[in-house]
């Protein structure tokens, strides 16, 4: 919470942490979350266990996400579809998802803490923090919220697009997923511009 507390001392009262998930997946949306946490003496204790979503089990992420939703002053979500990822490219799509997450905050922030990136199209004070999800509480909270939402969406897609194993690998390029691509051809939620998907499609033509 050091980053948020330092900004609070400088007069920034609504600091949003941002992170995105799904950047490297072969299927599904890229999803971003923006989270504004209270800055007070008890927040670290109340959010004990909140850290980089990659370090948590699905059950731990679910528990933490519920706690974050109860404690946060505001939460915004943004998502960009596989089709728009193909159109924009994954880098621009990730930035777009984060901008949508900021726009989705019911309470507008006055400063942004972002994992690794800056958002040049947003006229807000901001700071990019390398590996911010491992060192900054609000960014870690955003990573958890985004990951839980995206995982739930991929489980829904597993029912809509059976056979690919989306519920297990969440659209990432595991051996099981790549084998399914070769056998079944890519479906509508696959990112056609990504090399393994493109190769599977071409092999079927």
N, C-alpha and C positions, 0 to 999 in steps of 0.2 A: 504493500500500500504506500510505499515511499514516494513513488511518482505522483500519485493522487494527492497525498498530503502536502507535498512541496508545491503543487499547483494551487491547492486550496489556500495555502499561506500567501500565495501571490494574488489572491483575489478571485481565482476561478472556482466557481461553486458547483458547476455541472460538468464534470469530466466524464466523457464516454470512452470506454475501451472498445476496440473493434478487432475482430478476427474473422477469417473465412475458413471454410472447410470444403473438401471435395475438389480441390484444385487438380489433383493428380488422378482422379478417377476416370474410368473409361465411359461411365454412364451416369446419368442423373444430373441434377442441378449443382451448381456451385452456390453455396449458402453462406451468408455473412450475418453476424449479429453485432449489435451495438448495445452496450450495457452501461448505464449510469448508476454507480453505487453510492450509498451515503458515505461520507467521510467523518467517522466518529471513533471514539476510543474502543467501542465494542465490536466494530465491524469485522475485525480479524477473527475474533472468537466465534461470532455468529456464522462466518463463512469458512470456518476451519475445514480443511480438506479440499477447498477449491484450488485447483492448480491446472496446469496444462492438460487439456482433455485427453491427450495421447498417453498420459501417465495413469489414467483411471480406467477401471473396468466399466462395462456398460451399466451395471447396477450402481456403481459409485457415481457415474455421470448423471444418471437419472435422479438420484437423491440430491446431488449438488444442484442440478438444474431447478428442482422444486424449491430449494432453499434460496437460490439466486432470484427466482421469480417472486418469492415472498419479500425479499430484502431490497431489491433494486428500486430505484426511483423511477426508472424507465427502461424499457427494452424495445429494440427495434430489430426486425428481421428483413433481410433482402435476399432474393434468390434470382439466379439467371439460368434459364433452361439450357438443355443440351443443344437445341437448335440455335439459340443465340450465342452460345459458346462457339459453335462452328462459324457463325457469322462474324463475331467480334474478335475471336482469339481468346485464349484462356486468360491472358494477362489483363486485357481490357474488361473481360467479363467479371473477373474477380474484383476489380476496382468498382465496376458498376454495381455489383452485389453489395459492397460496403457502402456506397453512396445511397443505395436504396434502404439499407439498414439505418443509416443516420436519418434519412427522411422519415422513416417509420417511428422514430422516437416521439412519444406524446409530449415530452418536455425537451425543447431544443437544447443541445449542449453548448457550452462556451469554450470547450477545448476537447481535442481528440487525441487519444493514445492508440496507436495503430501497430499491429504486429507486422514489422518489416517494411511496410509501405507508407507512402504519403498519398493523399488525395488532392492532386493539384487543381481539380475543378471545384473544390469546396473552399469557399472563402472563410475558413475557420482556423484559428490557431491549432497547430497539430504537431505531433512528434512521432516519428517512426522509431520503433524499438526492435532491434534484432533479437529474435527469440523472446519477444515480449510475452508470449503465452506462458513462458516458464518463469518470468520475473516480475510481472505486473498483474495485480489482482483483478482489475477490471477487464484486462485483455484475456486473462485466463477464464474469467466468468463468461465472456463473449464466446470463447472457443467451445466451452461446454454447452452453452445454449444452442449454438449453431450446429454442433455435432449431434446433439440429441434430436433436434428437429430434423436434420438431414437423414439420420439413421431411421427415424420413424417413417419418413417419406420413402426411403428405399425398401423398407419392409412392405409398405403398401404396393410399391411397384413390383415386388416379387410375386404378389398375387395377380397383378394385372399382366405381367410378362413372365409367366412361369418358365422354368428350365435354366435360367441363367444363374440362379443362386444369389440374387440381390440381397436377400435377407441375411445371408452369411457374410459376404465380402463387401457389401454396400457399394458395389459398382467399381471397386478397385481391380487392378489387373492381376489377380491371382491366377494360378495355374488352372484352377477349376473354371474360372470365368473365361479365360482365353480358350479353353477347350470347348466350352459351350458356344462361344462366338464362332468357332470353326464349324461346329455341328449345326447350329441353328440359324446362322447369319445374324448380323446386328439388327436390333429392333429400334423402335422410334425414339427411345430414350438414350440410345448410345450416341457418343460424340463422334460423328462421322469423320471429323478432321484429325482425330487422333490416330497415330500410325497403326497400332494393333487392330483397331476397328476397321480402318481403311483396308488393311491387308486381308482381314477376314472377308470383307465384302468383295474384294477383287478376286479372292480365291473361289468364290461362288459364281462368278460371272463367266 
